Amino acid sequence: MEGLLKNGGRRLSAQFIRTRARHRRLEASGIALASLLLSCGSLFAEVTTLEVSPLVAKSTLVGPARKENQISVAFALPLPDPSGVAEFIKHVSTPGDTLYHQYLTPQQFADRFGPSAGDYAAVKAWAAANQLQVTVDPVTRVNVTVRGSVDQFQKLFKTQINTYRSSDGNEFVSAAVKPSIPNEISSKISAVIGLTESKQFAPMVKVGKVLGENPAATADTAGGTGPGGFYSAKDLRTVYQIPAWGSLDKKEVVAVFEQGGFVPTDISKYESKNNLSDVKVTPVSVNNSPTEADPPLEGDVLIEAALDIDMVIGINPDVKQVLVYIDSVDSFQTALLDAITQVGTDDVAQVLSISYGQDEDLQGNTAIQAENTALQVLATEGITVVASSGDRGAYGDGFGSYNVADPSSQPYVTGVGGTTLYTGPGQEYAGEAAWNELALGDGATGGGISTVWNIPDYQKNEIGFANGYFTVNGGSNTFRNVPDVAAVGDPLTGVSLYVKAAGGWISTGGTSVAAPIWAGYLSVLNAATNWSGLGYLGFFNPLLYTAGASLGVDPDAVMYDVEEGSNGYAPFYGTPGFINGPGYSNTTGNGSLWGGGFADQVITNFKQRGTSPGAFGDFQGKVSGDTVKFSWSPSSGAVAYVVGISHFGSYGFNLNTSYLTKNTKLTVKGLPPLPTGGFYVAFVYAFNASGNSRNLGEYAFNPTR
């Protein structure tokens, strides 16, 4: 892939490298993906008691929970062969492996890896014998959730359940003393979730301004064309150069996890204002939860749901459906686990987006381990999971101590950080910095180093990262680094959406914006790979961390590397947080969305066994105004061709517009504007499941010359 373009005295790849290729890989291009077997802590042991939530000691006792109140408790069951599951995920996620993309159904997972059917039946029988209602009963048998009264659980687990008020004023229910696991089930389960809880709700949305019912689309601080001057759906697609590949295969389904409902007319208002089609949005009840919104009570939860749905549709207007998995009655730990489980049981969505989270220590090790098993099920099924990295900087709920948020720190999740986004006229990308408004008391991107998870193989130096890729900005070579990627999150440069109960149009930010942006983008990539016959992306991190490998560069070189900013504020917290710089940063991960260029790199570098497309040439173009007609000779064995048009914008960034076709001709209309003296460089690659073949020449042109 030697296609070259002169830049600052160096000859660089025009088509795939977004700026300078600083970080060369240690190994030759075309390296094999290293083992994905994750070091995820010790195996489950028999549980007899549960630790009380650490939030209890930091909160005010309101009083005993009402005995008649209903609560849900989930029992996780251990996998008989956890290393076998991890090894299988490695195979189905490794390009070139004979099992690559050979995903399982839920029943196949149960048959091959599921917990003991006898133990599962025994837990259900115990629940029935104690008049507990089974509400989550997945075919995979990884967990079972039951519902009963506070009084029932107090007696069964020999504990006292109270209501507490945390320092932020929110109430939650938790055991006051260590619950004891009944002997009948203690040897059959690996975790109990729902008795020793912390936060009831954990949305990460940050509301900026209330703009009203009819705000003017005038410039504010964001530089967008949406209400109030904040970013619209089209603005985001333009800024991040999202390829219009969703229209190629209108079968993609994205799921979002929510702790409350949404108002359909709010979504319709956003779609109408942004000239988007009416996408099917379907609520899915989790654990028998109501799905209707209750606007006066739900507050940020209601806004979170609208934001997640809007961002997915805004980035991929051709998405077939958004499934909204709602649990509005259970604690965050139980609701999250049950939603992940149900997404796996349904096995309909290709991407799951989670804009909720809390510190690892508050989430608790038992809940985290149970989530991990449920996430492994999704990975075996080929479902991609993205999650917000948090909105309280390096500290989370701590003061001076560093914390990362679960589930974004989970090894089988792509964690998404937040940025401050800068744009020029016409929403041209002008750069990003780590979002940090801690000095104003308005949050910052989460990120840091996990205290639960050892470093996964996709972040290990053995893969071939440049020396110090993770540690140069304060990261770790021992534990999981968070996040993996980033997108806009600063409320001051945020997005506008409509929530009538919140006052009409509002501006929002937080990593809650960034995660569904990436979910929508990955559904665009899924449309392209499925249309090309390559299947769905599945567990994404192995592909992410080897992006650029065929060029001999680290992943930040095929993304917008965010080199400025931090997520700390030492004058208040006493510690500086994590800083940004070239390479990986524990604030924004490998970087932000270089939509077209990164997409080109992903789709042309599948490495299944077989023969890559044959050589081809005769790449030509005919230019007329802002239209160019390309043609080239066919490549034997190609399933499709990617045509990219790159140019350097006014701010020095390589802007890439990408197209896919199965023909050997392509007409492109409406070329983006060029800076004075600039020119376009067009290129074409043939690709199939085994690799790619590049046309021998590029086509440089300026329509005004």
C-alpha positions as CSV (number, residue, x, y, z in Angstrom):
1,M,0.0,0.0,0.0
2,E,2.5,2.5,-1.1
3,G,0.1,5.2,-2.5
4,L,1.9,8.4,-1.7
5,L,1.2,12.0,-1.1
6,K,3.7,14.8,-0.3
7,N,3.2,16.4,3.1
8,G,5.6,18.6,5.0
9,G,8.6,17.2,3.2
10,R,7.7,13.6,3.8
11,R,6.0,11.2,1.3
12,L,3.1,9.6,3.1
13,S,0.2,7.3,2.3
14,A,-2.6,9.5,1.1
15,Q,-5.3,6.9,1.4
16,F,-5.1,5.4,4.8
17,I,-2.8,7.5,7.1
18,R,-4.7,10.5,8.4
19,T,-1.6,12.6,9.4
20,R,1.9,11.6,10.1
21,A,2.8,8.0,10.7
22,R,4.7,8.5,14.0
23,H,4.4,5.2,15.6
24,R,5.9,2.4,13.5
25,R,5.0,-1.2,14.5
26,L,7.9,-3.3,15.7
27,E,7.1,-6.1,13.3
28,A,6.6,-6.3,9.5
29,S,3.3,-5.4,8.0
30,G,0.8,-8.2,7.6
31,I,1.5,-9.6,11.1
32,A,-0.7,-12.3,12.5
33,L,-3.1,-11.2,15.3
34,A,-1.8,-12.3,18.7
35,S,-3.8,-14.5,21.0
36,L,-7.0,-12.9,22.3
37,L,-7.1,-15.1,25.4
38,L,-7.9,-12.6,28.1
39,S,-6.4,-12.6,31.6
40,C,-9.7,-12.0,33.4
41,G,-8.9,-12.8,37.0
42,S,-9.4,-16.0,39.0
43,L,-12.0,-18.6,38.3
44,F,-15.3,-18.5,40.3
45,A,-15.3,-20.2,43.7
46,E,-18.3,-21.3,45.8
47,V,-19.8,-18.2,47.4
48,T,-21.2,-18.3,50.9
49,T,-21.6,-14.6,51.9
50,L,-21.7,-11.3,50.0
51,E,-19.8,-8.1,50.7
52,V,-21.9,-5.0,51.5
53,S,-21.7,-2.3,48.9
54,P,-18.9,0.2,49.7
55,L,-21.4,3.0,49.0
56,V,-23.3,2.1,52.1
57,A,-20.6,3.4,54.4
58,K,-20.5,6.7,52.4
59,S,-24.3,7.2,52.5
60,T,-27.0,8.3,54.9
61,L,-29.5,5.7,56.2
62,V,-33.0,6.6,55.2
63,G,-34.6,3.6,56.9
64,P,-35.5,0.0,56.5
65,A,-36.8,-0.8,53.0
66,R,-40.5,-1.5,52.9
67,K,-41.0,-5.2,53.4
68,E,-43.6,-5.5,50.6
69,N,-41.5,-3.8,48.0
70,Q,-40.5,-6.0,45.1
71,I,-36.8,-6.4,44.1
72,S,-35.0,-8.5,41.5
73,V,-31.9,-10.7,42.3
74,A,-29.8,-12.4,39.7
75,F,-27.8,-15.6,40.2
76,A,-24.9,-16.1,38.0
77,L,-23.7,-19.7,37.3
78,P,-20.1,-20.6,36.6
79,L,-19.0,-21.7,33.1
80,P,-17.5,-25.3,33.2
81,D,-14.8,-24.3,30.8
82,P,-14.1,-20.5,30.9
83,S,-10.7,-20.8,29.2
84,G,-12.4,-22.7,26.4
85,V,-14.9,-19.9,25.9
86,A,-12.1,-17.3,25.8
87,E,-10.1,-19.5,23.3
88,F,-13.2,-19.8,21.1
89,I,-13.7,-16.0,21.1
90,K,-10.0,-15.7,20.1
91,H,-10.6,-17.9,17.1
92,V,-13.8,-16.3,15.8
93,S,-12.3,-12.8,16.3
94,T,-8.9,-13.5,14.6
95,P,-8.7,-12.7,10.9
96,G,-7.2,-15.7,9.1
97,D,-8.4,-18.2,11.6
98,T,-10.4,-21.1,10.2
99,L,-13.2,-20.3,12.7
100,Y,-13.1,-16.5,11.9
101,H,-16.7,-15.2,12.1
102,Q,-18.1,-18.7,12.7
103,Y,-20.4,-17.4,15.3
104,L,-22.7,-19.4,17.6
105,T,-26.4,-19.2,18.3
106,P,-27.6,-19.0,21.9
107,Q,-28.5,-22.7,21.9
108,Q,-25.1,-23.6,20.5
109,F,-23.4,-21.7,23.3
110,A,-25.5,-23.5,25.8
111,D,-24.7,-26.9,24.3
112,R,-21.0,-26.2,24.0
113,F,-20.1,-23.9,26.9
114,G,-23.2,-23.4,29.1
115,P,-23.3,-23.9,32.8
116,S,-24.6,-27.2,34.2
117,A,-28.2,-27.8,33.2
118,G,-28.7,-29.7,36.5
119,D,-27.4,-26.8,38.6
120,Y,-29.5,-24.3,36.6
121,A,-32.6,-26.4,37.1
122,A,-31.8,-26.7,40.8
123,V,-31.6,-23.0,41.3
124,K,-34.9,-22.5,39.5
125,A,-36.5,-25.2,41.6
126,W,-35.2,-23.5,44.8
127,A,-36.7,-20.2,43.6
128,A,-40.1,-21.8,43.0
129,A,-40.0,-23.6,46.3
130,N,-39.5,-20.2,48.0
131,Q,-42.3,-18.5,46.0
132,L,-39.8,-16.4,44.0
133,Q,-40.8,-15.6,40.4
134,V,-38.3,-16.4,37.7
135,T,-38.2,-13.3,35.4
136,V,-35.0,-13.9,33.3
137,D,-34.5,-17.4,32.1
138,P,-32.0,-17.4,29.2
139,V,-31.3,-20.5,27.0
140,T,-27.6,-20.0,27.6
141,R,-28.1,-20.7,31.4
142,V,-25.4,-18.1,32.4
143,N,-27.7,-16.5,34.9
144,V,-31.2,-16.6,36.3
145,T,-33.1,-13.7,37.8
146,V,-35.9,-13.9,40.3
147,R,-38.3,-11.4,41.8
148,G,-39.7,-11.3,45.3
149,S,-40.4,-9.1,48.2
150,V,-37.8,-7.4,50.5
151,D,-39.1,-9.5,53.3
152,Q,-38.6,-12.8,51.4
153,F,-35.0,-12.0,50.5
154,Q,-34.2,-10.8,54.1
155,K,-35.3,-14.1,55.5
156,L,-33.7,-16.3,52.8
157,F,-30.3,-14.5,52.9
158,K,-30.4,-13.6,56.7
159,T,-29.8,-9.9,56.2
160,Q,-31.4,-6.5,56.6
161,I,-32.2,-4.5,53.5
162,N,-32.3,-0.7,53.9
163,T,-32.8,2.4,51.9
164,Y,-29.8,4.8,51.7
165,R,-29.2,8.3,50.3
166,S,-25.9,8.9,48.6
167,S,-24.0,12.1,48.7
168,D,-25.4,13.2,45.3
169,G,-29.0,12.9,46.8
170,N,-30.0,9.8,45.1
171,E,-31.6,6.9,47.0
172,F,-30.7,3.2,46.6
173,V,-31.5,-0.1,48.3
174,S,-28.8,-2.4,49.7
175,A,-28.2,-5.0,52.4
176,A,-26.9,-3.5,55.6
177,V,-25.0,-6.6,56.7
178,K,-23.4,-9.4,54.7
179,P,-26.0,-11.7,53.2
180,S,-25.5,-15.4,53.6
181,I,-26.1,-17.6,50.6
182,P,-28.6,-20.4,51.3
183,N,-26.8,-23.8,51.4
184,E,-29.2,-25.2,48.7
185,I,-27.7,-23.0,46.0
186,S,-24.3,-21.9,47.3
187,S,-22.3,-24.6,45.4
188,K,-24.3,-24.0,42.2
189,I,-23.9,-20.3,41.7
190,S,-20.9,-18.0,41.2
191,A,-22.5,-14.6,42.1
192,V,-25.5,-12.9,43.5
193,I,-26.4,-9.5,42.1
194,G,-29.2,-7.3,43.5
195,L,-28.8,-7.5,47.3
196,T,-25.7,-5.4,47.8
197,E,-26.3,-2.6,45.4
198,S,-25.2,1.0,45.0
199,K,-26.6,3.3,42.4
200,Q,-30.2,2.8,41.2
201,F,-29.6,4.7,38.0
202,A,-26.3,5.5,36.2
203,P,-26.8,7.5,33.0
204,M,-23.9,9.5,31.8
205,V,-25.7,12.2,29.8
206,K,-24.6,15.8,30.4
207,V,-27.2,18.5,29.6
208,G,-25.7,21.7,28.4
209,K,-28.4,24.3,27.6
210,V,-32.2,24.3,27.3
211,L,-32.8,25.9,23.9
212,G,-36.6,25.9,23.9
213,E,-39.2,24.9,21.3
214,N,-38.0,27.1,18.4
215,P,-34.3,28.0,18.8
216,A,-32.5,29.7,16.0
217,A,-29.7,27.7,14.3
218,T,-27.2,30.4,15.0
219,A,-23.6,29.8,16.0
220,D,-23.0,29.2,19.7
221,T,-19.8,27.7,21.0
222,A,-20.1,24.5,18.9
223,G,-20.0,25.6,15.3
224,G,-22.9,23.3,14.2
225,T,-26.0,24.0,12.1
226,G,-28.5,22.4,14.5
227,P,-30.8,24.2,16.9
228,G,-28.8,26.7,19.0
229,G,-25.7,26.3,16.8
230,F,-24.9,22.8,18.1
231,Y,-24.2,19.8,16.0
232,S,-26.9,18.2,13.9
233,A,-26.9,14.7,12.5
234,K,-25.6,15.8,9.1
235,D,-22.9,17.9,10.9
236,L,-21.6,14.8,12.7
237,R,-21.5,12.8,9.5
238,T,-19.7,15.6,7.7
239,V,-17.2,16.3,10.5
240,Y,-16.2,12.6,10.9
241,Q,-16.5,11.8,7.2
242,I,-18.9,8.9,7.8
243,P,-19.2,6.9,4.5
244,A,-22.7,6.5,3.2
245,W,-22.4,2.7,3.3
246,G,-25.5,2.1,5.4
247,S,-27.6,2.3,2.3
248,L,-25.8,-0.8,0.8
249,D,-27.4,-3.3,3.2
250,K,-30.4,-2.0,5.2
251,K,-30.5,-4.9,7.6
252,E,-28.5,-3.6,10.5
253,V,-30.0,-3.6,14.0
254,V,-28.5,-1.6,16.9
255,A,-29.5,-2.2,20.5
256,V,-29.3,0.4,23.3
257,F,-29.5,-0.2,27.0
258,E,-31.7,2.1,29.0
259,Q,-33.0,2.5,32.5
260,G,-36.2,4.2,31.4
261,G,-38.4,4.7,28.4
262,F,-38.5,7.2,25.6
263,V,-41.2,9.4,24.0
264,P,-41.7,8.4,20.3
265,T,-42.7,11.9,19.3
266,D,-39.4,13.2,20.7
267,I,-37.6,10.9,18.3
268,S,-39.8,11.8,15.4
269,K,-39.2,15.5,16.0
270,Y,-35.4,14.9,15.9
271,E,-35.8,12.9,12.7
272,S,-37.9,15.5,11.0
273,K,-35.6,18.4,11.9
274,N,-32.6,16.5,10.7
275,N,-34.2,15.2,7.5
276,L,-33.9,11.6,8.6
277,S,-36.3,8.8,7.6
278,D,-38.7,7.3,10.2
279,V,-36.6,4.5,11.6
280,K,-38.3,1.7,13.5
281,V,-37.6,2.1,17.2
282,T,-38.8,-0.8,19.3
283,P,-38.9,-0.9,23.1
284,V,-38.0,-4.3,24.7
285,S,-39.0,-5.0,28.3
286,V,-36.1,-6.4,30.4
287,N,-37.1,-8.4,33.5
288,N,-40.8,-7.5,33.0
289,S,-40.1,-3.8,33.3
290,P,-42.6,-1.3,32.0
291,T,-41.3,0.4,28.8
292,E,-43.4,3.5,28.7
293,A,-41.7,6.8,29.6
294,D,-42.7,8.7,32.7
295,P,-41.3,12.1,31.8
296,P,-41.9,13.9,35.1
297,L,-40.0,11.3,37.0
298,E,-37.2,10.1,34.7
299,G,-35.2,13.2,34.1
300,D,-31.7,12.4,32.8
301,V,-32.8,8.8,32.1
302,L,-35.4,10.1,29.6
303,I,-32.9,12.4,28.0
304,E,-30.4,9.5,27.9
305,A,-32.8,7.3,25.9
306,A,-33.6,10.0,23.4
307,L,-29.9,10.8,23.0
308,D,-28.8,7.2,22.4
309,I,-31.5,6.6,19.8
310,D,-31.0,9.9,18.0
311,M,-27.2,9.4,17.7
312,V,-27.5,5.9,16.2
313,I,-30.0,7.1,13.7
314,G,-28.2,10.3,13.0
315,I,-24.9,8.5,12.1
316,N,-26.6,5.7,10.2
317,P,-29.8,7.0,8.7
318,D,-30.3,3.7,7.0
319,V,-30.2,1.5,10.1
320,K,-33.1,-1.0,9.9
321,Q,-34.2,-0.8,13.6
322,V,-33.1,0.4,17.0
323,L,-34.0,-2.0,19.8
324,V,-34.3,-0.2,23.2
325,Y,-33.8,-2.6,26.1
326,I,-35.4,-1.1,29.1
327,D,-35.3,-2.0,32.8
328,S,-36.6,1.0,34.7
329,V,-37.3,-0.8,38.0
330,D,-34.2,-2.6,39.0
331,S,-30.8,-1.4,40.3
332,F,-28.2,-0.6,37.8
333,Q,-26.2,-3.7,38.4
334,T,-29.1,-6.0,37.9
335,A,-30.6,-4.1,35.1
336,L,-27.4,-4.0,33.1
337,L,-26.7,-7.7,33.6
338,D,-30.2,-8.7,32.6
339,A,-30.2,-6.4,29.6
340,I,-26.9,-7.8,28.3
341,T,-28.2,-11.3,28.8
342,Q,-31.4,-10.6,26.9
343,V,-29.6,-9.1,24.0
344,G,-27.7,-12.3,23.7
345,T,-30.8,-14.4,24.1
346,D,-32.6,-12.5,21.4
347,D,-29.5,-12.5,19.1
348,V,-31.1,-9.9,16.8
349,A,-28.8,-6.8,17.1
350,Q,-25.3,-6.7,15.7
351,V,-24.2,-3.8,18.0
352,L,-25.1,-2.9,21.6
353,S,-24.5,0.6,22.9
354,I,-24.4,1.3,26.7
355,S,-24.3,4.9,27.9
356,Y,-24.4,4.0,31.6
357,G,-21.7,3.0,34.1
358,Q,-20.2,3.5,37.5
359,D,-16.8,3.0,39.1
360,E,-15.5,-0.5,39.2
361,D,-15.3,-0.6,43.0
362,L,-18.9,0.5,43.3
363,Q,-20.1,-1.9,40.7
364,G,-18.5,-4.7,42.7
365,N,-16.5,-7.7,41.6
366,T,-19.4,-10.2,41.6
367,A,-21.5,-8.0,39.2
368,I,-18.4,-7.3,37.0
369,Q,-17.6,-11.0,36.7
370,A,-21.2,-11.9,35.9
371,E,-21.3,-9.2,33.2
372,N,-18.1,-10.6,31.8
373,T,-19.7,-14.0,31.3
374,A,-22.8,-12.4,29.6
375,L,-20.5,-10.3,27.4
376,Q,-18.6,-13.5,26.4
377,V,-21.9,-14.9,25.1
378,L,-22.3,-11.8,22.9
379,A,-18.8,-12.1,21.6
380,T,-19.4,-15.7,20.6
381,E,-22.6,-14.6,18.8
382,G,-20.7,-11.8,16.9
383,I,-22.3,-8.9,18.7
384,T,-20.2,-5.7,19.1
385,V,-20.5,-3.8,22.4
386,V,-19.6,-0.2,23.0
387,A,-19.8,1.7,26.3
388,S,-19.3,5.2,27.6
389,S,-16.1,5.6,29.6
390,G,-17.6,8.1,32.2
391,D,-18.0,11.8,32.7
392,R,-16.0,12.5,35.9
393,G,-12.6,12.5,34.5
394,A,-9.8,10.2,35.9
395,Y,-11.5,10.2,39.3
396,G,-15.0,8.8,38.9
397,D,-16.8,9.0,42.2
398,G,-13.5,9.2,44.0
399,F,-11.7,12.3,45.3
400,G,-8.1,12.3,44.2
401,S,-8.0,8.5,43.6
402,Y,-8.2,7.2,40.1
403,N,-11.2,5.1,39.0
404,V,-12.5,3.7,35.7
405,A,-16.1,2.9,34.9
406,D,-17.6,-0.5,34.3
407,P,-18.8,-1.7,31.8
408,S,-16.4,0.3,29.6
409,S,-13.4,-1.3,31.3
410,Q,-14.7,-4.8,30.4
411,P,-12.2,-6.6,28.1
412,Y,-15.0,-7.6,25.7
413,V,-16.3,-4.0,25.4
414,T,-15.0,-1.1,23.3
415,G,-14.8,1.8,25.7
416,V,-15.6,5.2,24.3
417,G,-14.1,8.5,25.7
418,G,-15.2,12.1,25.0
419,T,-13.6,15.0,23.2
420,T,-13.9,18.7,22.7
421,L,-14.6,19.0,18.9
422,Y,-13.3,21.9,16.8
423,T,-14.7,22.6,13.3
424,G,-14.3,25.3,10.6
425,P,-16.8,26.6,8.0
426,G,-18.9,23.8,6.4
427,Q,-18.2,21.6,9.5
428,E,-14.7,20.8,8.4
429,Y,-12.8,18.9,10.9
430,A,-10.3,21.2,12.7
431,G,-9.1,18.9,15.5
432,E,-10.1,17.6,18.9
433,A,-8.8,17.6,22.5
434,A,-9.7,15.5,25.5
435,W,-13.0,16.9,27.0
436,N,-12.2,18.4,30.3
437,E,-14.4,21.0,32.0
438,L,-13.6,19.9,35.6
439,A,-12.4,23.4,36.4
440,L,-16.0,24.6,35.6
441,G,-17.5,21.7,37.5
442,D,-19.0,20.3,34.3
443,G,-17.2,16.9,33.9
444,A,-14.5,15.4,31.8
445,T,-13.9,12.3,29.8
446,G,-13.5,9.1,31.9
447,G,-10.5,6.9,31.4
448,G,-7.5,5.4,33.2
449,I,-6.3,1.9,34.2
450,S,-8.5,-0.9,35.4
451,T,-8.0,-2.3,38.9
452,V,-9.9,-5.4,38.0
453,W,-8.7,-6.6,34.6
454,N,-5.3,-7.6,33.6
455,I,-4.2,-6.3,30.2
456,P,-6.0,-8.1,27.4
457,D,-3.9,-9.5,24.6
458,Y,-5.0,-6.9,22.1
459,Q,-3.3,-4.3,24.2
460,K,-0.1,-6.3,24.7
461,N,3.2,-5.1,23.1
462,E,3.7,-8.6,21.6
463,I,1.2,-7.6,18.9
464,G,3.8,-5.2,17.7
465,F,3.0,-1.7,19.0
466,A,5.8,0.9,19.0
467,N,7.8,1.0,22.2
468,G,5.9,2.9,24.8
469,Y,2.7,3.1,22.8
470,F,0.6,2.6,26.0
471,T,2.9,4.0,28.6
472,V,4.2,7.2,27.0
473,N,1.1,9.1,28.3
474,G,0.9,7.3,31.6
475,G,-0.9,4.0,30.6
476,S,-0.1,0.5,31.7
477,N,1.6,-2.5,30.2
478,T,0.0,-4.7,33.0
479,F,-3.7,-3.8,33.3
480,R,-6.5,-2.9,31.0
481,N,-6.3,0.6,29.6
482,V,-9.5,2.6,29.1
483,P,-10.9,3.8,26.8
484,D,-10.3,2.4,23.3
485,V,-11.7,5.2,21.1
486,A,-13.4,8.5,21.4
487,A,-15.8,11.0,19.8
488,V,-17.3,14.4,20.7
489,G,-18.5,14.6,24.4
490,D,-18.0,18.1,25.6
491,P,-21.4,19.7,26.3
492,L,-20.0,23.1,25.1
493,T,-19.4,21.6,21.6
494,G,-22.2,19.1,21.9
495,V,-25.2,18.0,20.0
496,S,-28.8,19.2,19.9
497,L,-31.8,16.9,20.5
498,Y,-35.4,17.2,21.3
499,V,-37.0,16.2,24.6
500,K,-40.3,17.9,25.2
501,A,-40.3,17.2,28.9
502,A,-36.9,18.8,29.3
503,G,-38.0,22.1,27.6
504,G,-37.9,21.2,23.9
505,W,-34.5,21.4,22.1
506,I,-31.5,21.0,24.4
507,S,-27.8,20.7,24.0
508,T,-26.1,17.6,25.4
509,G,-22.7,16.1,25.8
510,G,-20.9,13.5,27.8
511,T,-19.5,10.2,26.7
512,S,-23.2,9.3,26.3
513,V,-22.9,11.1,23.0
514,A,-19.7,9.4,22.0
515,A,-20.7,5.8,22.6
516,P,-23.9,5.8,20.4
517,I,-22.0,7.7,17.7
518,W,-19.5,4.8,17.5
519,A,-22.4,2.3,17.6
520,G,-24.0,4.0,14.6
521,Y,-20.6,4.1,12.8
522,L,-20.0,0.4,13.4
523,S,-23.4,-0.4,12.1
524,V,-22.3,1.5,8.9
525,L,-19.2,-0.7,8.7
526,N,-21.4,-3.8,9.3
527,A,-23.6,-2.8,6.4
528,A,-20.5,-2.7,4.2
529,T,-18.9,-5.9,5.3
530,N,-22.2,-7.8,5.1
531,W,-23.0,-6.4,1.7
532,S,-19.5,-7.5,0.6
533,G,-20.0,-11.0,1.9
534,L,-17.5,-10.6,4.7
535,G,-20.0,-11.0,7.6
536,Y,-20.4,-8.8,10.7
537,L,-17.5,-7.3,12.7
538,G,-18.3,-9.0,16.0
539,F,-16.0,-8.4,18.9
540,F,-14.4,-5.3,17.7
541,N,-11.2,-4.6,19.7
542,P,-9.0,-7.2,17.9
543,L,-9.7,-5.4,14.6
544,L,-9.4,-2.0,16.2
545,Y,-5.9,-2.6,17.7
546,T,-4.5,-4.2,14.5
547,A,-5.9,-1.4,12.3
548,G,-2.9,0.0,10.4
549,A,-0.9,-3.3,10.8
550,S,-0.7,-3.8,7.1
551,L,0.8,-0.3,6.8
552,G,3.3,-1.0,9.6
553,V,1.7,1.7,11.8
554,D,-0.2,1.8,15.1
555,P,-3.9,2.3,15.2
556,D,-3.7,6.0,16.1
557,A,-2.2,6.6,12.6
558,V,-5.4,5.5,10.9
559,M,-7.6,7.5,13.3
560,Y,-7.7,11.1,14.4
561,D,-5.1,10.9,17.2
562,V,-6.1,13.3,20.0
563,E,-2.9,14.7,21.2
564,E,-4.1,17.6,23.4
565,G,-5.8,17.8,26.8
566,S,-6.2,15.7,30.0
567,N,-8.9,14.3,32.2
568,G,-7.7,15.6,35.6
569,Y,-7.7,18.8,37.6
570,A,-4.9,18.8,40.2
571,P,-5.9,22.2,42.0
572,F,-9.1,20.5,43.2
573,Y,-8.5,16.8,43.2
574,G,-4.8,16.8,44.1
575,T,-3.7,14.5,41.3
576,P,-3.3,15.5,37.6
577,G,-5.3,12.7,35.9
578,F,-4.0,11.4,32.5
579,I,-2.6,13.5,29.8
580,N,-2.9,13.3,26.0
581,G,0.0,13.0,23.6
582,P,1.0,11.1,20.4
583,G,-0.1,7.5,20.6
584,Y,-2.5,5.9,23.0
585,S,-4.0,8.1,25.7
586,N,-6.0,7.0,28.7
587,T,-8.5,9.7,28.0
588,T,-9.4,9.2,24.3
589,G,-7.8,5.8,23.6
590,N,-6.4,5.3,20.1
591,G,-8.2,8.3,18.8
592,S,-11.4,9.7,17.3
593,L,-13.3,8.9,14.1
594,W,-11.4,9.3,10.8
595,G,-14.6,7.9,9.3
596,G,-13.7,7.2,5.7
597,G,-10.0,6.4,6.1
598,F,-10.5,4.0,9.1
599,A,-13.4,2.3,7.3
600,D,-11.2,1.7,4.3
601,Q,-8.5,0.2,6.4
602,V,-11.0,-2.2,8.2
603,I,-12.8,-3.4,5.1
604,T,-9.8,-4.1,3.0
605,N,-7.8,-6.0,5.5
606,F,-9.7,-9.2,6.3
607,K,-7.2,-12.0,6.3
608,Q,-9.2,-15.2,5.9
609,R,-7.3,-18.1,4.2
610,G,-7.5,-17.9,0.4
611,T,-6.3,-15.9,-2.5
612,S,-6.3,-12.1,-2.4
613,P,-7.7,-10.2,-5.5
614,G,-5.5,-10.1,-8.6
615,A,-3.6,-7.1,-9.9
616,F,-5.4,-4.5,-11.9
617,G,-4.8,-1.1,-13.3
618,D,-5.9,1.5,-15.8
619,F,-7.4,3.7,-13.1
620,Q,-8.7,6.9,-14.8
621,G,-10.9,9.8,-14.0
622,K,-12.9,12.4,-16.0
623,V,-13.7,15.6,-14.1
624,S,-16.6,18.0,-14.9
625,G,-17.3,20.7,-12.3
626,D,-17.8,19.0,-8.9
627,T,-18.4,15.6,-10.6
628,V,-15.8,13.0,-11.4
629,K,-16.2,9.7,-13.3
630,F,-13.8,6.9,-12.4
631,S,-13.1,3.7,-14.3
632,W,-10.5,0.8,-13.9
633,S,-9.9,-2.7,-15.2
634,P,-11.4,-5.6,-13.2
635,S,-9.5,-7.5,-10.6
636,S,-9.9,-11.3,-10.5
637,G,-11.3,-12.6,-7.3
638,A,-12.5,-9.2,-6.0
639,V,-15.9,-9.1,-4.2
640,A,-15.9,-5.3,-4.3
641,Y,-13.8,-2.1,-4.7
642,V,-13.3,0.8,-2.3
643,V,-12.7,4.1,-3.9
644,G,-11.3,6.9,-1.7
645,I,-10.9,10.6,-2.4
646,S,-8.5,12.3,-0.1
647,H,-7.4,15.9,0.3
648,F,-5.8,18.0,3.0
649,G,-8.2,20.5,4.5
650,S,-7.7,24.0,5.7
651,Y,-6.5,22.8,9.1
652,G,-3.9,20.3,7.9
653,F,-6.0,17.1,8.4
654,N,-6.3,14.5,5.7
655,L,-10.0,14.3,4.8
656,N,-11.2,11.1,3.2
657,T,-14.5,10.4,1.4
658,S,-15.0,6.7,0.7
659,Y,-17.2,4.8,-1.7
660,L,-18.0,1.1,-2.3
661,T,-19.0,-0.6,-5.6
662,K,-19.0,-4.0,-7.2
663,N,-18.6,-2.4,-10.6
664,T,-15.4,-1.1,-12.3
665,K,-17.0,2.4,-12.8
666,L,-18.0,5.0,-10.3
667,T,-19.5,8.5,-10.6
668,V,-19.0,10.8,-7.6
669,K,-21.0,14.0,-7.5
670,G,-20.7,16.9,-5.1
671,L,-17.0,16.9,-4.3
672,P,-16.1,18.6,-1.0
673,P,-14.5,22.1,-1.3
674,L,-10.7,22.4,-1.6
675,P,-8.5,24.9,0.1
676,T,-6.7,27.3,-2.2
677,G,-4.0,25.5,-4.2
678,G,-5.2,22.1,-3.0
679,F,-6.0,19.0,-5.0
680,Y,-7.6,15.6,-4.6
681,V,-5.9,12.2,-4.7
682,A,-8.1,9.3,-5.6
683,F,-7.3,5.6,-5.2
684,V,-9.0,2.3,-5.7
685,Y,-8.5,-1.1,-3.9
686,A,-10.0,-4.4,-4.8
687,F,-10.7,-6.6,-1.8
688,N,-12.2,-9.9,-0.7
689,A,-12.2,-12.0,2.5
690,S,-8.5,-12.8,2.0
691,G,-7.1,-9.3,1.6
692,N,-6.7,-6.6,-1.0
693,S,-5.0,-5.5,-4.2
694,R,-4.1,-1.9,-4.9
695,N,-4.3,-0.3,-8.3
696,L,-0.8,0.6,-9.4
697,G,-1.5,4.3,-9.7
698,E,-3.4,7.2,-8.0
699,Y,-5.3,9.9,-9.7
700,A,-4.6,13.5,-8.6
701,F,-6.9,16.3,-9.8
702,N,-8.2,19.8,-9.1
703,P,-11.5,20.5,-10.8
704,T,-10.7,24.2,-11.2
705,R,-7.5,23.6,-13.1
